[in-house]
Amino acid sequence: MKLLDVDGLSKSFGGVAALRQVQGHSVVGETLGMIGPNGSGKTTFVNIISGHVRPDVGKLTFGGIDIAGKTPHELAAIGLCRTYQSVRVFSALSTQQNIDNARLLLSHRGLDHAELRELMEWLKLDGLLSKTAGSLTLFEQRRLELMMRLVLKPQLIMLDEPVGGLAVTEVIEM
């Protein structure tokens, strides 16, 4: 079953085409990656799919629902979310508060207590819950950001350079 379907997606910025007639789809259970040089449109593509940028033309459906023009919050509500090149956590809040805030977004569909505990252990965040997110290493913040998305039980999560800035050993672990 198709999860994400992209048909004729195009976006230009000031006359420069970032994306031109992109087509493709993903199916449930599939893992896909995009590879290309800087400036090839990878982040623009993710920004459009995640509701941060509107396409000039093209059709976008997620689970059969037209998602063109939906906000990131609306997309999260239907199971589509993303991480960012630059980590986005609430740096003044604790790790636990970051996780709790993410869970509040969609409490009706999120993880139960056992699943939450298992995910915290898997991402090695269980020992960092009282630390402020701003005091965590970049690697710990990347894991926290991922946790903040996974607690929503998304059907599709897009990771934008999830290992950017990490050491080789951290990349392997991630």
N, C-alpha and C positions, 0 to 999 in steps of 0.2 A: 504494500500500500504506500502511495506517495505521501510524504509528510510535508515537504516544502517543494513548491513548483514555481519556477522562475521562467517567464516567457517574454523575450524582447526587452529586457531591462536596460535602460540607457540613462546616463547622467552626465551632464556637462557642467563645468564651472568656468564661467567667463569665456565661453567658446572652446575650452579645452575638454575633450571627451575623456572622462574618467572611466566610463563603462559604455560599451556600444553593443546593443542587441544581445545581451547575455541570456543564455538559455541553459536550463538544467533542472535537475530535481534531486531530492534525497528521499530515501525510503526508510521506514521504521527499522531501527536496529543497525543502520549503516553509519560508518565513520568515514568522513571525507576530509580532505585537506586541500588548501589552496597554496600553490607555490608560484612565486613570481618576484621580479625585482621591485625595489622601492618605486613607488609611483605607478604601479601596474593596475591599481584599482581594488586591491584586496580589502583594505579597510573601508573604502567607499561602499563596496558590496555589503560588508557586514553592517555598516551604518544604515544602509537602506533597509536591509532585511529586519534590523532591530528597531526601526522606527525613529532613528535619529536624523535621517536625511530622507527627503521625498525624492522618488525617481522622477525624471522628466517624462518618461514613457515606460510602459511595460506592465505586465500582470504578475502579481505575487499572490500565491495562495499557500496557506498553512493548514493542513488537515482539511482541505476543501473550502476554507474560509478566506475570502479576499482580505488581505492584510495591508494593502497599499494605503498609506496615510494613517495607520494606527500608531498610537504612542507606545513608547517602551513599556509603560505601565499596563496598557491594554494587552500588549503582546505577552507580557509575563503572566497575565491572568489566563491566557489560553495555552500557556506552556512553552513559550519561546523566550529565551533570554541569552545574554552574552556577557563575556568579560572584556576587559579593555587592555590596550597596549600599556598604558600607565595605570597601575593598580588604583582601584577606587574602593577604599574602605573609609569608615568614619574614624579618623585617626585619634580623636579625643576620647572616643568611647572604648570600652574594654572589648576584648575578643568576644566574650559572651554577649555583650550588648549588641555588637555588630550582627551576630548570628540571630539573636532574638528579633532585632529590627527587620532582618530579611524575612524571618518566619511570619511576621505580622502582615506582610504584603498579601500572602495567600494562605492564611491559617487553615482554611477549609480543605486544602489539598496537600499540605506540607507533610513532612516526615513525622512519624510518631516518635515517642521518646526512645525506644530501642534502636530505631533506624538512625536517629539523630546521634546517639551515643556511638554507634558503630562508625558512622561517617566521621565524627570528630576524632576517633581513634585512628582511623585509616589515614586521615589527613594530618595526623600528629598535632592536633590543636587542643586536645584534652588537657594538657599541662600548661596551656597558655591562656586559659579562659579569663583570668583576672588581670592580665597584662593589657595595657592600652594598645590599641592597634598601631598607633604611631611609633611605639617603641619596638615593634616587631621588626625582624630582618625583612628584606625584600622577599625572600623565599617564603617566609611565614605569612607575609601579607598576601602573596599570590595564592597560597593555600587557603587563607581566610576568604579571599574574594571568591574562589571556586566554591568553598563551602556555602557562602552566602547565596550562590546560585543553585547549588544542588539541593538545598533545603526546600526549594520550591517544587521539587520533583518535575523538572521541565521535560517535555517531550523532545526538545531540541535545545542544545546549548552551543553557542558559537564562542570559541576561544580565540581572541585576537592576540597573537604573539604571547601565548601563555608562559613561555620560558625566557622571554626577553629580559636581558640584564642578569640572568642567573649564571652561576659558576657551572662548569661542566658536570661536576658531581651532583649539583642540584637539578640540572636538566635531566640527568639520568634518573634521579629519584622521582622527579615530577612525572 
